[in-house]
Amino acid sequence: MYLTGEKKQEIFAKHGKGKADTGSVEGQIALFTYRIAHLTEHLKKNRKDFGTQRALIKLVGKRRDQLDYLKAKDIERYRAIVKELGLRR
């Protein structure tokens, strides 16, 4: 399994407000980014896997919604997470 509990805790500890705070916007965006990267690599090898392709598109949309929410709420936090994760925005 590519996403273990320990990996999730590591992501939330690094990008969220703490490893127990799984609901922070920054933590959710970082988790979505990790999952998107994993699915992208999978699709490079298995280009006809349309179920995974659909899941990837849905994840990208969820991340986009979270980023839009953060941008409207606090532009500085938005800029920090985009820079930290290296997103093209």
C-alpha positions, 0 to 999 in steps of 0.5 A, spaced: 500 500 500 502 506 498 499 510 503 500 508 510 497 511 516 505 513 518 505 516 511 499 520 512 501 522 519 508 525 516 504 529 511 500 532 516 505 533 521 509 537 515 504 541 512 498 541 517 498 544 524 500 538 527 500 530 525 493 529 529 490 535 525 487 532 519 482 537 517 487 543 516 486 545 509 494 545 508 494 538 510 488 536 505 492 539 499 498 536 501 495 529 501 491 530 495 498 532 492 501 526 494 495 522 491 495 525 485 503 524 484 502 517 485 496 516 480 500 520 475 506 515 476 501 509 475 497 512 469 504 513 465 505 505 466 498 503 465 495 509 460 488 505 459 486 504 466 480 509 465 478 508 472 484 511 475 484 516 470 477 518 473 479 518 480 485 522 478 481 528 475 476 528 481 482 528 486 485 534 482 478 538 482 478 537 490 485 540 490 483 545 486 476 547 490 481 547 497 486 551 493 480 556 491 477 556 498 484 557 501 485 563 496 479 566 498 480 566 506 487 567 507 492 569 501 498 568 505 497 561 507 495 560 499 501 562 497 505 559 502 502 552 500 503 553 493 510 555 494 512 549 498 508 544 494 511 547 488 504 547 484 503 551 478 499 557 480 
